[in-house]
Amino acid sequence: MRLKLSSQMAGFSLAVLAAFGFSFKAIFVKLAYQVAPVDPVTLLMLRMSMSLPLIALTALPVLRHARALHRRDYGLLIVLGVAGYYASAMLDFMGLQYITAGLERLILFTYPMLTILIGVFFLGKAFEKKLLLAMLLSYGGILIAFVHDLGFTTDTRAVVLGGSLVFGCAITYAIYSAGAEVAIGRMGAIRFSVLALLVSIIATQIHFFSTRPLTALHLPWQIYAYSAGMAVFSTVMPIFWLSSAIARIGAAKAVLIGLIGPILTILFSWWLLNEPLSVEQLLGTGLVVCGLLVVIRR
């Protein structure tokens, strides 16, 4: 009994760490933007390239004894790796130039509903009426947070652009999530995740080296420090923390704990970035979390 309780406590702790790591990604990006005028392509390339050694260490034992991939598997990996980690991250980094980290996290957290809609329209999944309530709550909360951001800027167009880019990120990540169900069934969860990450790293590096001069890497050391922080604590480690948490407490509890992510992002953005915090923003966050609870409630 004591061993089981200890395992559950470890699972809860790991789930909190994963939520912390994922939510802190936007903070790292905003901190980097404050240091120097680094562009999203360069910053994303640094993040993904610094993730490569850790991912490679994970990939070698997974791939060594795995069966050969079929042609369709390669197609899935390329499409989902580019959509899920490269395109979505690029849109996210671009959007964070214009909106607060708190609003970014709220918009991103609508991807579970978008994933369900993709499954309904393209994968033949059944439509559940509770999705309408979830969307009403979540997008109502985002609207409140959006109005909050507009109240602290004179550039309405920038907020709209940033919100649109991050919503595009949520759509591309939802495409990845919907397609991942098929890919995991063919390749296994760990193998697919590792290979998709490798595809995204290659895509990011191709983008950078084909559009940017090497002088773009002449950046202050703080940019490299924040990129390393993103690579370790907001990219690779949260994936392992979440996987370990699911193994100990199950996916449902791990997902529920992950709902603290938007709250953590808002608090850290207020503390570290001096972004404004208001009752409206907290209310919007509460509505988004309620919408997600409706979606994941069995």
C-alpha positions, 0 to 999 in steps of 0.5 A: 500500500505504501509503495503504491502511494509512493508511486502515485505521489511520484506520478503527481509530481512528475505531471506537475513538472511536465505542466511546468516545463510545457507552460514555461516555454512561452516565458523562455521565448518572451525573455529571449525577445527582450534580450535582443532582436532575434527572429523566430526562425533563428530562435526555433532553430537553436531550441530544436538543435539543442534538443537533438543530443538528448533526442538522439540518445533516446532514439538510438536504443529505440530504433536499434531493434525496431522493425523496418518502416513502410513507405506509408510510415515515412509519409506519416512521419514527414507530414506529422513531424513538419505539421506538429513540431515544426509548423506549429512551433514556428507559428507559435514563436511568431505569434509570441512577438505580438501577444502576451504569454498568458493569452498564447497559452489559452489559445493553444489549450483549445487544441484538444477540441480542434483535434476532436473536430478533425476526428469528426470531419475527417476520421469518421469519429462520432460527434458529442454534443458536449463539445459545443458546450466546451467550445462555448466556454473555452472560446468565451474565455479566450475572448475575455483574455483577448479583450484584456490584451487589447486594453493594454495596447494601442496596436489592435492589429498586432494583437489580432495578428498574434492571436491568429498566428497562435490559433494557427499553431493550435490547428497544426498541432491538432492535425498532429494529434489526430494523425498521431493516433494512426501513426502510434498504432503503426509504429508505437508511441515512443518510436513515433514521438522520437522520429517525429521530433527528428523530422521537425529538427531537420525541417527547422535547420533546413529553413534556417540555413536556406534563409538566414546567414550564419551571422544571424547566430552572432547573438548575446549569450542569454539567447543561447541560455534561454534556448538551452532552457527551452530545449531541456526543460520545455521540450525534451524533459516534459515529454519524459516526465509526462510519460512517466506520470501516465505510467504511474497515475494514468492518462486521465489524471495526468491530463487533469493536472496539466490543466494548471499550465495556463495558470502557471504561464500567466503567473510566471509572465506576470512575475518575470515579464511584468505582463499585466494580470487582471480579474478578466484574464483569470476569469478567461483562464477559468472558462478555458479550463472548464471547457477542457474539463468538459472535453476530457470528462468521461 
